């Protein structure tokens, strides 16, 4: 192969591969940037994801979906037994009587009725006893209703607070999943493009060398009907229908 063609082949091959390598480096850098961004997003979402998991676990135990694993079988992070949020309202008489303010109201009501009846001279009379019984029954009914409302309000508050935290975690996990899908696709595309660039560079370098060898052989062989000299210019035929000018 003449030195001119050899030099051209080397320069072309090196240039082609260098350009491809530079392009591949940029594509790999893009993939790394996207991977770093995903790691950053993951770290930023962790303060929401982890509490969300914990809230979901506690809520699941309070709903009775899984047994309590805290102290004494309580739901984690609470003093409430597993399944508490699905318990029916069925207080004992002692629990009703222990309702805050009930005993005070009962005592004050009894005193007021007794005082009123004593002033009228009908203490412990039939009407007085009837009034006292009516008052106590009404207070007991009111106390039961208040206890039920408080029980229900407490259950709803516990559920809503835990559910809000669980939803924060769910939203954070969803955001992370979307980011992973988007950035993962970008990383895969960048890596595939980098591999394609390297392959293209190798192919281009090979083509440069192959074409230089072909031209050198054609010129050394005279090409059939043309001149084999390197000066003056002319044409030569490869013998298969292709004609080269030089």
SETOR-38319 format. One line per 8 residues: number of its first residue (from 0); their letters; for each residue x, y, z of C-alpha. Coordinates in Angstrom, 2 decimals. Last residue first. Example, Ala and Ser with C-alpha at 12.3 -4.5 7.8 and 13.67 -1.06 7.14 Angstrom:
<recs>
1> sa> 13.67:-1.06:7.14; 12.30:-4.50:7.80;
</recs>
This chain:
<recs>
245> xxxxxxxx> -7.87:10.41:-9.48; -11.18:9.17:-10.93; -12.62:5.77:-10.06; -14.83:3.61:-12.32; -17.03:0.81:-11.03; -18.56:-1.73:-13.51; -16.87:-4.84:-12.21; -13.40:-4.46:-13.75;
237> xxxxxxxx> -12.19:-2.03:-11.19; -11.83:0.57:-13.91; -9.28:3.40:-13.82; -9.42:7.08:-14.53; -6.83:9.84:-14.86; -4.75:12.17:-12.82; -1.26:13.57:-13.53; 0.54:11.88:-10.68;
229> xxxxxxxx> -0.04:8.68:-8.74; 0.68:6.44:-11.67; -1.42:3.34:-12.31; -2.95:4.64:-15.55; -6.34:3.48:-16.74; -7.94:0.70:-18.72; -7.66:-2.33:-16.40; -7.37:-0.77:-12.96;
221> xxxxxxxx> -3.62:-0.40:-13.15; -3.02:-3.11:-10.60; -1.30:-0.76:-8.16; -4.13:1.77:-8.54; -6.83:-0.80:-7.87; -4.94:-2.28:-4.96; -4.45:1.12:-3.34; -8.10:2.03:-3.82;
213> xxxxxxxx> -9.23:-1.19:-2.17; -6.77:-0.81:0.72; -7.93:2.75:1.33; -11.58:1.64:1.25; -10.91:-1.09:3.80; -9.01:1.21:6.15; -11.75:3.84:6.09; -14.45:1.19:6.41;
205> xxxxxxxx> -12.77:-0.34:9.46; -12.55:3.05:11.15; -16.19:3.73:10.40; -17.24:0.35:11.80; -15.23:0.89:14.97; -16.70:4.35:15.36; -20.23:3.08:14.72; -19.79:0.36:17.34;
197> xxxxxxxx> -18.56:2.95:19.83; -21.51:5.23:19.02; -23.98:2.35:19.26; -22.67:1.41:22.69; -23.09:5.01:23.81; -26.59:5.13:22.31; -27.57:1.99:24.22; -26.24:3.49:27.43;
189> xxxxxxxx> -28.09:6.75:26.81; -31.32:4.91:26.04; -31.04:2.76:29.16; -30.32:5.81:31.30; -33.27:7.72:29.85; -35.62:4.79:30.45; -34.39:4.52:34.01; -34.85:8.27:34.45;
181> xxxxxxxx> -38.50:8.13:33.42; -39.38:4.89:35.19; -37.43:5.75:38.32; -38.97:9.22:38.45; -42.44:7.72:38.20; -41.63:5.22:40.95; -40.20:7.93:43.17; -43.31:10.04:42.73;
173> xxxxxxxx> -45.46:7.01:43.57; -43.39:6.27:46.67; -43.80:9.90:47.77; -47.55:9.72:47.16; -47.81:6.49:49.17; -45.75:7.93:52.00; -47.93:11.02:52.18; -50.95:8.73:52.00;
165> xxxxxxxx> -49.72:6.75:55.01; -49.29:9.99:56.95; -52.86:11.03:56.17; -54.15:7.54:56.99; -52.51:7.64:60.40; -54.17:10.94:61.22; -57.53:9.95:59.76; -57.66:6.59:61.56;
157> xxxxxxxx> -56.78:8.02:64.97; -59.25:10.87:64.57; -62.01:8.53:63.42; -61.49:6.22:66.40; -61.49:9.13:68.83; -64.63:10.61:67.33; -66.40:7.25:67.58; -65.49:6.79:71.24;
149> xxxxxxxx> -66.40:10.38:72.07; -69.75:10.05:70.33; -70.45:6.77:72.15; -69.51:8.24:75.53; -71.70:11.27:74.93; -74.64:9.05:74.00; -74.14:6.85:77.07; -73.87:9.93:79.31;
141> xxxxxxxx> -77.08:11.36:77.91; -78.89:8.10:78.58; -77.46:7.92:82.11; -78.38:11.55:82.76; -81.93:10.98:81.59; -82.26:7.89:83.75; -80.85:9.71:86.79; -83.16:12.70:86.30;
133> xxxxxxxx> -86.22:10.52:85.84; -85.35:8.52:88.93; -84.93:11.67:91.02; -88.17:13.14:89.78; -90.01:9.93:90.58; -88.43:9.77:94.01; -89.54:13.32:94.72; -93.04:12.71:93.40;
125> xxxxxxxx> -93.37:9.67:95.62; -92.10:11.40:98.71; -88.49:11.14:99.80; -88.55:14.85:100.68; -91.95:16.42:100.10; -91.75:19.42:102.39; -91.35:21.90:99.59; -87.89:22.92:100.75;
117> xxxxxxxx> -86.95:19.29:101.06; -88.10:18.64:97.49; -85.92:21.40:96.14; -82.93:20.36:98.21; -83.29:16.73:97.24; -83.60:17.65:93.59; -80.53:19.88:93.68; -78.47:17.40:95.64;
109> xxxxxxxx> -79.33:14.57:93.28; -78.42:16.69:90.29; -75.11:17.70:91.81; -74.20:14.13:92.60; -75.11:12.83:89.16; -73.38:15.69:87.38; -70.18:15.06:89.37; -70.36:11.31:88.77;
101> xxxxxxxx> -70.77:11.84:85.03; -68.06:14.47:84.66; -65.54:12.23:82.88; -67.04:8.80:82.06; -66.32:6.47:84.98; -69.99:5.57:85.31; -70.03:4.47:81.69; -66.90:2.38:82.15;
93> xxxxxxxx> -68.33:0.73:85.26; -71.54:-0.04:83.42; -69.52:-1.80:80.76; -68.96:-0.30:77.34; -69.96:-2.04:74.11; -69.00:0.06:71.12; -67.85:-2.52:68.58; -64.12:-2.92:67.95;
85> xxxxxxxx> -62.93:-2.32:64.39; -60.54:0.53:65.23; -59.05:-1.43:68.15; -58.07:-4.43:66.01; -54.66:-4.71:67.67; -54.72:-3.23:71.14; -54.12:0.46:71.77; -51.12:1.83:73.67;
77> xxxxxxxx> -49.62:3.05:70.39; -46.34:3.05:68.46; -46.83:-0.43:67.04; -50.36:-1.76:67.58; -50.64:-3.42:70.96; -49.91:-7.13:71.43; -48.66:-6.62:74.97; -45.89:-4.33:73.82;
69> xxxxxxxx> -45.97:-3.83:70.06; -46.55:-6.49:67.39; -50.29:-6.07:66.94; -51.79:-8.74:64.74; -52.48:-8.01:61.05; -55.61:-6.82:59.26; -57.15:-5.92:62.61; -57.80:-2.30:61.73;
61> xxxxxxxx> -55.39:-1.22:64.46; -52.75:-3.56:63.02; -53.15:-2.22:59.48; -53.07:1.34:60.78; -49.81:0.67:62.60; -48.21:-0.86:59.50; -49.51:1.89:57.22; -48.21:4.55:59.60;
53> xxxxxxxx> -44.77:2.92:59.62; -44.66:2.66:55.82; -45.71:6.30:55.48; -43.12:7.32:58.05; -40.50:5.65:55.79; -41.76:7.14:52.52; -42.02:10.75:53.63; -38.53:11.31:55.04;
45> xxxxxxxx> -37.23:9.01:52.24; -38.47:11.22:49.39; -35.41:13.49:49.28; -32.98:10.57:49.40; -34.70:8.83:46.48; -34.81:12.08:44.50; -31.05:12.44:44.92; -30.41:8.83:43.88;
37> xxxxxxxx> -32.58:9.36:40.81; -30.63:12.52:39.93; -27.35:10.67:40.26; -28.60:7.98:37.86; -29.69:10.69:35.41; -26.28:12.31:35.55; -24.58:8.94:35.09; -26.60:8.23:31.94;
29> xxxxxxxx> -25.79:11.69:30.55; -22.10:11.11:31.28; -22.31:7.82:29.37; -23.81:9.70:26.41; -21.07:12.31:26.51; -18.39:9.63:26.66; -20.01:7.83:23.70; -19.82:11.00:21.61;
21> xxxxxxxx> -16.15:11.42:22.44; -15.48:7.77:21.66; -17.27:8.07:18.30; -15.21:11.11:17.35; -12.01:9.35:18.36; -12.98:6.21:16.40; -13.62:8.15:13.20; -10.51:10.27:13.61;
13> xxxxxxxx> -8.29:7.27:14.25; -9.67:5.40:11.24; -9.41:8.39:8.93; -5.87:9.21:10.03; -4.76:5.60:9.69; -6.34:5.13:6.25; -5.02:8.46:4.97; -1.53:7.57:6.14;
5> xxxxxx> -1.68:4.19:4.43; -3.06:5.74:1.25; -0.23:8.23:1.03; 2.36:5.62:2.03; 1.48:3.45:-0.96; 0.00:0.00:0.00;
</recs>
